């Protein structure tokens, strides 16, 4: 179950959530029974131990609350403080963070006394300044930070911490976000070094779980057999898919000679075999493929014909005319050769199927070639040296690229005044900036991100991206 669940005045918790909540029961410093989600409680104990070593004592004032308990608290505040104060400080039933089991209200122990009153806790800002920066290391965030009241809907509460997991907590802290901003506005580009045996969708699902963000896509599918560079787009950056997939790609491929499979790689069923009896001049053969030609798309691919994916035709044993696409092999070179196999490196245009290229090379010398391995070593501006393994990401050792970093060839222009108003509304602009192709517009607070495209001497909007996190 994802720990990045957003519960607030606009996002009520669902009854079904409670059915999957794994709570533990403990007692706090007053002997009061406290319930917390198990992973959250374990993380709290580690945080508490670390802070105690620094001379700071924290305890739990409150944790999980049922809907009924929240209703009673709201009624007590309404009776004691009135509606206006209650709205600032207390959530209504089904809108409280405490329903998640992931939220903790802390108290501080100072000079052998526990501080429990809000006014006393607020007066200890020097202590909170020491606590807040280390929360992320244990998967916690300050749920209602300073100067974010308009976003969270609640006043600053330095004592209210929320467990989201180490990776999301680190991003939220580093980018100075609220949970609302992280869930709805955060985005960027993450370059992954995909392992063999996984589909591209498997990688997306795994990263989505780690980050706690549902809106993640990928550019340039890699087959399960293949490894290497897989570019993921996160949040608002999913709108950049076409800009990122329009680049060339570099691969290193392995080939086994003497048989052909239905999938054109070694995972498929052998359909043709032939013993190789002549020496093949692989260097000359590869050099002959530095060209532009029409390549037949493999039947085991996701390309659609008449609204149906080609691999569906293959699995249903239905006949179909395979489409051909113009591709360019910009460079290709031999890396290694043996009697019945060889390896090569190639730099190709978008849409090139390396499996098909290998099949075509076999046809050229009247032999059967089958792809045995494939590594994508580069996609556009992203070499494999920039890519992170899933283990790196799980261990919080990775960077997410901003749109500007992911698209370094597009100039960035800061706008304000009337131009900013026009940009916000997607109005066409005169190309007074002498933009040659595309331009990224941002406001002076670095909060607006819009991509315009040159068309004759006019700039027209191509992608509208309101990014509040850069």
HELIX and SHEET records of a PDB file:
HELIX    1   1 UNK A   15  UNK A   19  1                                   5    
HELIX    2   2 UNK A   38  UNK A   53  1                                  16    
HELIX    3   3 UNK A   67  UNK A   81  1                                  15    
HELIX    4   4 UNK A   83  UNK A   89  1                                   7    
HELIX    5   5 UNK A   97  UNK A  100  5                                   4    
HELIX    6   6 UNK A  118  UNK A  122  1                                   5    
HELIX    7   7 UNK A  125  UNK A  135  1                                  11    
HELIX    8   8 UNK A  136  UNK A  138  5                                   3    
HELIX    9   9 UNK A  149  UNK A  152  1                                   4    
HELIX   10  10 UNK A  166  UNK A  174  1                                   9    
HELIX   11  11 UNK A  179  UNK A  184  1                                   6    
HELIX   12  12 UNK A  200  UNK A  211  1                                  12    
HELIX   13  13 UNK A  236  UNK A  240  5                                   5    
HELIX   14  14 UNK A  241  UNK A  245  1                                   5    
HELIX   15  15 UNK A  282  UNK A  287  1                                   6    
HELIX   16  16 UNK A  310  UNK A  315  1                                   6    
HELIX   17  17 UNK A  354  UNK A  364  1                                  11    
HELIX   18  18 UNK A  384  UNK A  386  5                                   3    
HELIX   19  19 UNK A  390  UNK A  394  1                                   5    
HELIX   20  20 UNK A  403  UNK A  406  1                                   4    
HELIX   21  21 UNK A  417  UNK A  424  1                                   8    
SHEET    1   A 2 UNK A  23  UNK A  27  0                                        
SHEET    2   A 2 UNK A  33  UNK A  37 -1                                        
SHEET    1   B 3 UNK A  57  UNK A  62  0                                        
SHEET    2   B 3 UNK A 103  UNK A 110 -1                                        
SHEET    3   B 3 UNK A 113  UNK A 115 -1                                        
SHEET    1   C 4 UNK A  57  UNK A  62  0                                        
SHEET    2   C 4 UNK A 103  UNK A 110 -1                                        
SHEET    3   C 4 UNK A 157  UNK A 163 -1                                        
SHEET    4   C 4 UNK A 140  UNK A 144 -1                                        
SHEET    1   D 3 UNK A 187  UNK A 194  0                                        
SHEET    2   D 3 UNK A 227  UNK A 235 -1                                        
SHEET    3   D 3 UNK A 216  UNK A 219 -1                                        
SHEET    1   E 7 UNK A 187  UNK A 194  0                                        
SHEET    2   E 7 UNK A 227  UNK A 235 -1                                        
SHEET    3   E 7 UNK A 369  UNK A 379  1                                        
SHEET    4   E 7 UNK A 249  UNK A 257 -1                                        
SHEET    5   E 7 UNK A 341  UNK A 348 -1                                        
SHEET    6   E 7 UNK A 324  UNK A 337 -1                                        
SHEET    7   E 7 UNK A 292  UNK A 296 -1                                        
SHEET    1   F 4 UNK A 187  UNK A 194  0                                        
SHEET    2   F 4 UNK A 227  UNK A 235 -1                                        
SHEET    3   F 4 UNK A 369  UNK A 379  1                                        
SHEET    4   F 4 UNK A 382  UNK A 383 -1                                        
SHEET    1   G 2 UNK A 259  UNK A 261  0                                        
SHEET    2   G 2 UNK A 270  UNK A 273 -1                                        
SHEET    1   H 2 UNK A 304  UNK A 305  0                                        
SHEET    2   H 2 UNK A 308  UNK A 309 -1                                        
SHEET    1   I 5 UNK A 411  UNK A 415  0                                        
SHEET    2   I 5 UNK A 438  UNK A 443  1                                        
SHEET    3   I 5 UNK A 449  UNK A 455 -1                                        
SHEET    4   I 5 UNK A 458  UNK A 465 -1                                        
SHEET    5   I 5 UNK A 429  UNK A 430 -1                                        
END                                                                             
